[in-house]
Amino acid sequence: MAYNESIETRFSDEIKALSGDYWLEEMRDGTPMLIRELADRDRERDLVFFEGLGADTPHFRFLATFSELEDTHDQLMDVSLPNRMAYIALAFEGNELKEVGKARYGAFDGDAHCEFAVAVSEQWQRKGVASALMQHVMDTAKRQGFKKISSMDASNNQHMDLLAKSLGFTCRNNDEHGSKIFHEYVLQ
Protein backbone atom coordinates (compact mmCIF):
# COMPACT_ATOMS: atom_id res chain seq x y z
CA MET A 1 0.00 0.00 0.00
CA ALA A 2 1.39 3.40 -0.85
CA TYR A 3 1.97 6.05 1.74
CA ASN A 4 2.55 9.75 1.55
CA GLU A 5 5.19 12.01 3.04
CA SER A 6 2.95 13.20 5.90
CA ILE A 7 2.65 9.63 7.22
CA GLU A 8 6.43 9.23 7.07
CA THR A 9 6.83 12.51 8.99
CA ARG A 10 4.37 11.36 11.67
CA PHE A 11 6.47 8.23 12.35
CA SER A 12 9.89 9.86 11.80
CA ASP A 13 11.16 9.46 15.39
CA GLU A 14 10.33 5.77 15.37
CA ILE A 15 11.76 5.22 11.88
CA LYS A 16 15.10 6.86 12.75
CA ALA A 17 15.81 4.13 15.31
CA LEU A 18 15.17 1.26 12.88
CA SER A 19 17.83 -0.88 11.28
CA GLY A 20 15.61 -3.43 9.54
CA ASP A 21 12.67 -3.41 7.19
CA TYR A 22 9.54 -1.47 7.96
CA TRP A 23 6.32 -0.61 6.19
CA LEU A 24 4.14 2.47 6.45
CA GLU A 25 0.58 1.59 5.54
CA GLU A 26 -2.93 2.86 5.98
CA MET A 27 -5.66 0.92 7.71
CA ARG A 28 -8.99 0.52 5.95
CA ASP A 29 -10.25 3.69 7.63
CA GLY A 30 -7.19 5.69 6.52
CA THR A 31 -5.39 5.61 9.89
CA PRO A 32 -1.64 5.36 9.33
CA MET A 33 0.31 2.51 10.90
CA LEU A 34 3.92 1.43 11.03
CA ILE A 35 4.70 -2.28 10.78
CA ARG A 36 8.17 -3.40 11.78
CA GLU A 37 10.11 -6.20 13.41
CA LEU A 38 9.65 -6.70 17.12
CA ALA A 39 12.77 -5.51 18.94
CA ASP A 40 14.05 -5.98 22.46
CA ARG A 41 13.38 -2.29 23.13
CA ASP A 42 9.64 -3.11 22.69
CA ARG A 43 9.53 -5.32 25.79
CA GLU A 44 7.48 -2.93 27.96
CA ARG A 45 5.25 -1.75 25.11
CA ASP A 46 4.61 -5.34 24.07
CA LEU A 47 3.77 -6.44 27.61
CA VAL A 48 1.22 -3.60 27.88
CA PHE A 49 -0.25 -4.74 24.53
CA PHE A 50 -0.37 -8.36 25.63
CA GLU A 51 -1.99 -7.51 28.98
CA GLY A 52 -4.55 -5.33 27.18
CA LEU A 53 -5.77 -8.20 25.05
CA GLY A 54 -8.06 -9.39 27.83
CA ALA A 55 -8.40 -12.62 29.74
CA ASP A 56 -9.96 -14.67 26.91
CA THR A 57 -7.62 -13.60 24.14
CA PRO A 58 -4.64 -15.81 25.09
CA HIS A 59 -6.98 -18.78 24.91
CA PHE A 60 -8.17 -17.80 21.43
CA ARG A 61 -4.74 -16.84 20.07
CA PHE A 62 -2.55 -19.44 21.76
CA LEU A 63 -5.08 -22.10 22.89
CA ALA A 64 -3.93 -21.72 26.47
CA THR A 65 -4.32 -19.53 29.49
CA PHE A 66 -1.20 -18.05 30.99
CA SER A 67 -0.73 -18.17 34.74
CA GLU A 68 2.77 -16.69 34.50
CA LEU A 69 2.31 -13.86 32.01
CA GLU A 70 5.88 -12.54 32.27
CA ASP A 71 7.47 -15.96 31.56
CA THR A 72 5.18 -16.48 28.59
CA HIS A 73 5.90 -12.96 27.39
CA ASP A 74 9.66 -13.62 27.56
CA GLN A 75 9.16 -16.60 25.25
CA LEU A 76 7.08 -14.52 22.82
CA MET A 77 9.73 -11.77 22.78
CA ASP A 78 12.47 -14.21 21.72
CA VAL A 79 12.84 -13.81 17.97
CA SER A 80 16.62 -14.09 17.88
CA LEU A 81 16.65 -17.37 15.96
CA PRO A 82 16.31 -17.67 12.16
CA ASN A 83 13.23 -19.89 12.55
CA ARG A 84 11.24 -17.18 14.40
CA MET A 85 9.94 -13.76 13.42
CA ALA A 86 7.52 -11.27 14.88
CA TYR A 87 6.14 -8.01 13.52
CA ILE A 88 4.26 -5.35 15.42
CA ALA A 89 1.86 -2.72 14.15
CA LEU A 90 2.09 0.72 15.73
CA ALA A 91 -0.41 3.56 15.52
CA PHE A 92 -0.98 6.83 17.31
CA GLU A 93 -3.69 7.18 19.94
CA GLY A 94 -3.65 10.94 20.36
CA ASN A 95 0.05 11.78 20.61
CA GLU A 96 1.08 8.40 22.01
CA LEU A 97 2.47 5.69 19.75
CA LYS A 98 0.98 2.34 20.77
CA GLU A 99 1.32 -1.25 19.69
CA VAL A 100 -2.03 -2.19 18.16
CA GLY A 101 -1.21 -5.60 16.69
CA LYS A 102 1.33 -8.38 16.56
CA ALA A 103 1.91 -11.39 14.33
CA ARG A 104 4.60 -14.00 14.60
CA TYR A 105 5.74 -17.35 13.30
CA GLY A 106 7.97 -20.02 14.73
CA ALA A 107 9.27 -23.44 13.79
CA PHE A 108 11.55 -26.14 15.09
CA ASP A 109 15.05 -26.20 13.61
CA GLY A 110 15.05 -27.83 10.19
CA ASP A 111 11.28 -27.70 9.71
CA ALA A 112 9.88 -26.54 6.38
CA HIS A 113 6.60 -25.71 8.11
CA CYS A 114 6.05 -22.86 10.57
CA GLU A 115 3.15 -21.97 12.86
CA PHE A 116 1.75 -18.48 13.30
CA ALA A 117 -0.25 -16.42 15.76
CA VAL A 118 -1.77 -12.97 15.33
CA ALA A 119 -3.50 -10.62 17.74
CA VAL A 120 -4.95 -7.12 17.38
CA SER A 121 -6.24 -4.84 20.15
CA GLU A 122 -10.02 -4.91 20.19
CA GLN A 123 -10.47 -1.22 19.32
CA TRP A 124 -8.24 -1.66 16.23
CA GLN A 125 -9.90 -4.81 14.86
CA ARG A 126 -11.64 -4.96 11.48
CA LYS A 127 -9.40 -2.22 10.10
CA GLY A 128 -6.97 -4.42 8.17
CA VAL A 129 -4.24 -4.58 10.81
CA ALA A 130 -4.21 -8.39 11.07
CA SER A 131 -4.30 -8.79 7.27
CA ALA A 132 -1.34 -6.45 6.81
CA LEU A 133 0.67 -8.10 9.59
CA MET A 134 -0.05 -11.57 8.25
CA GLN A 135 0.95 -10.63 4.71
CA HIS A 136 4.38 -9.53 5.97
CA VAL A 137 4.72 -12.65 8.15
CA MET A 138 3.83 -14.88 5.19
CA ASP A 139 6.21 -13.05 2.84
CA THR A 140 9.05 -13.35 5.35
CA ALA A 141 8.37 -17.02 6.02
CA LYS A 142 8.51 -17.68 2.28
CA ARG A 143 11.80 -15.75 1.94
CA GLN A 144 13.22 -17.78 4.82
CA GLY A 145 12.48 -21.00 2.92
CA PHE A 146 9.36 -22.22 4.70
CA LYS A 147 6.98 -24.19 2.49
CA LYS A 148 3.85 -24.02 4.68
CA ILE A 149 2.46 -21.79 7.42
CA SER A 150 -0.39 -22.86 9.70
CA SER A 151 -2.25 -22.40 12.95
CA MET A 152 -4.57 -24.44 15.12
CA ASP A 153 -7.36 -22.28 16.49
CA ALA A 154 -10.43 -22.66 18.66
CA SER A 155 -13.38 -23.55 16.46
CA ASN A 156 -15.40 -20.64 17.84
CA ASN A 157 -12.72 -18.08 16.91
CA GLN A 158 -14.68 -16.74 13.95
CA HIS A 159 -12.43 -13.70 13.43
CA MET A 160 -9.40 -15.95 12.91
CA ASP A 161 -11.33 -18.22 10.58
CA LEU A 162 -12.50 -15.26 8.46
CA LEU A 163 -8.98 -13.79 8.36
CA ALA A 164 -7.42 -17.10 7.33
CA LYS A 165 -9.98 -17.65 4.57
CA SER A 166 -9.52 -14.08 3.29
CA LEU A 167 -5.76 -14.72 2.98
CA GLY A 168 -6.29 -17.96 1.03
CA PHE A 169 -5.67 -20.48 3.81
CA THR A 170 -7.33 -23.87 3.63
CA CYS A 171 -9.38 -24.61 6.72
CA ARG A 172 -10.47 -27.91 8.18
CA ASN A 173 -11.97 -29.04 11.46
CA ASN A 174 -9.71 -30.97 13.81
CA ASP A 175 -11.46 -32.53 16.78
CA GLU A 176 -8.50 -34.66 17.88
CA HIS A 177 -7.76 -32.38 20.87
CA GLY A 178 -11.13 -30.66 21.30
CA SER A 179 -13.01 -28.52 18.82
CA LYS A 180 -10.35 -26.79 16.73
CA ILE A 181 -9.85 -25.49 13.20
CA PHE A 182 -6.58 -26.10 11.38
CA HIS A 183 -5.60 -23.26 8.99
CA GLU A 184 -2.84 -23.92 6.48
CA TYR A 185 -1.29 -22.04 3.58
CA VAL A 186 1.23 -23.33 1.07
CA LEU A 187 3.86 -20.64 0.51
CA GLN A 188 4.66 -20.42 -3.20
C-alpha positions in Angstrom: 0.0 0.0 0.0 1.4 3.4 -0.9 2.0 6.0 1.7 2.6 9.8 1.5 5.2 12.0 3.0 2.9 13.2 5.9 2.6 9.6 7.2 6.4 9.2 7.1 6.8 12.5 9.0 4.4 11.4 11.7 6.5 8.2 12.4 9.9 9.9 11.8 11.2 9.5 15.4 10.3 5.8 15.4 11.8 5.2 11.9 15.1 6.9 12.7 15.8 4.1 15.3 15.2 1.3 12.9 17.8 -0.9 11.3 15.6 -3.4 9.5 12.7 -3.4 7.2 9.5 -1.5 8.0 6.3 -0.6 6.2 4.1 2.5 6.5 0.6 1.6 5.5 -2.9 2.9 6.0 -5.7 0.9 7.7 -9.0 0.5 5.9 -10.3 3.7 7.6 -7.2 5.7 6.5 -5.4 5.6 9.9 -1.6 5.4 9.3 0.3 2.5 10.9 3.9 1.4 11.0 4.7 -2.3 10.8 8.2 -3.4 11.8 10.1 -6.2 13.4 9.6 -6.7 17.1 12.8 -5.5 18.9 14.0 -6.0 22.5 13.4 -2.3 23.1 9.6 -3.1 22.7 9.5 -5.3 25.8 7.5 -2.9 28.0 5.3 -1.7 25.1 4.6 -5.3 24.1 3.8 -6.4 27.6 1.2 -3.6 27.9 -0.2 -4.7 24.5 -0.4 -8.4 25.6 -2.0 -7.5 29.0 -4.5 -5.3 27.2 -5.8 -8.2 25.0 -8.1 -9.4 27.8 -8.4 -12.6 29.7 -10.0 -14.7 26.9 -7.6 -13.6 24.1 -4.6 -15.8 25.1 -7.0 -18.8 24.9 -8.2 -17.8 21.4 -4.7 -16.8 20.1 -2.6 -19.4 21.8 -5.1 -22.1 22.9 -3.9 -21.7 26.5 -4.3 -19.5 29.5 -1.2 -18.0 31.0 -0.7 -18.2 34.7 2.8 -16.7 34.5 2.3 -13.9 32.0 5.9 -12.5 32.3 7.5 -16.0 31.6 5.2 -16.5 28.6 5.9 -13.0 27.4 9.7 -13.6 27.6 9.2 -16.6 25.2 7.1 -14.5 22.8 9.7 -11.8 22.8 12.5 -14.2 21.7 12.8 -13.8 18.0 16.6 -14.1 17.9 16.6 -17.4 16.0 16.3 -17.7 12.2 13.2 -19.9 12.6 11.2 -17.2 14.4 9.9 -13.8 13.4 7.5 -11.3 14.9 6.1 -8.0 13.5 4.3 -5.4 15.4 1.9 -2.7 14.1 2.1 0.7 15.7 -0.4 3.6 15.5 -1.0 6.8 17.3 -3.7 7.2 19.9 -3.7 10.9 20.4 0.1 11.8 20.6 1.1 8.4 22.0 2.5 5.7 19.7 1.0 2.3 20.8 1.3 -1.2 19.7 -2.0 -2.2 18.2 -1.2 -5.6 16.7 1.3 -8.4 16.6 1.9 -11.4 14.3 4.6 -14.0 14.6 5.7 -17.4 13.3 8.0 -20.0 14.7 9.3 -23.4 13.8 11.6 -26.1 15.1 15.1 -26.2 13.6 15.1 -27.8 10.2 11.3 -27.7 9.7 9.9 -26.5 6.4 6.6 -25.7 8.1 6.0 -22.9 10.6 3.2 -22.0 12.9 1.8 -18.5 13.3 -0.3 -16.4 15.8 -1.8 -13.0 15.3 -3.5 -10.6 17.7 -5.0 -7.1 17.4 -6.2 -4.8 20.2 -10.0 -4.9 20.2 -10.5 -1.2 19.3 -8.2 -1.7 16.2 -9.9 -4.8 14.9 -11.6 -5.0 11.5 -9.4 -2.2 10.1 -7.0 -4.4 8.2 -4.2 -4.6 10.8 -4.2 -8.4 11.1 -4.3 -8.8 7.3 -1.3 -6.4 6.8 0.7 -8.1 9.6 -0.1 -11.6 8.2 0.9 -10.6 4.7 4.4 -9.5 6.0 4.7 -12.7 8.2 3.8 -14.9 5.2 6.2 -13.1 2.8 9.0 -13.3 5.3 8.4 -17.0 6.0 8.5 -17.7 2.3 11.8 -15.7 1.9 13.2 -17.8 4.8 12.5 -21.0 2.9 9.4 -22.2 4.7 7.0 -24.2 2.5 3.9 -24.0 4.7 2.5 -21.8 7.4 -0.4 -22.9 9.7 -2.2 -22.4 13.0 -4.6 -24.4 15.1 -7.4 -22.3 16.5 -10.4 -22.7 18.7 -13.4 -23.5 16.5 -15.4 -20.6 17.8 -12.7 -18.1 16.9 -14.7 -16.7 13.9 -12.4 -13.7 13.4 -9.4 -15.9 12.9 -11.3 -18.2 10.6 -12.5 -15.3 8.5 -9.0 -13.8 8.4 -7.4 -17.1 7.3 -10.0 -17.6 4.6 -9.5 -14.1 3.3 -5.8 -14.7 3.0 -6.3 -18.0 1.0 -5.7 -20.5 3.8 -7.3 -23.9 3.6 -9.4 -24.6 6.7 -10.5 -27.9 8.2 -12.0 -29.0 11.5 -9.7 -31.0 13.8 -11.5 -32.5 16.8 -8.5 -34.7 17.9 -7.8 -32.4 20.9 -11.1 -30.7 21.3 -13.0 -28.5 18.8 -10.3 -26.8 16.7 -9.8 -25.5 13.2 -6.6 -26.1 11.4 -5.6 -23.3 9.0 -2.8 -23.9 6.5 -1.3 -22.0 3.6 1.2 -23.3 1.1 3.9 -20.6 0.5 4.7 -20.4 -3.2 
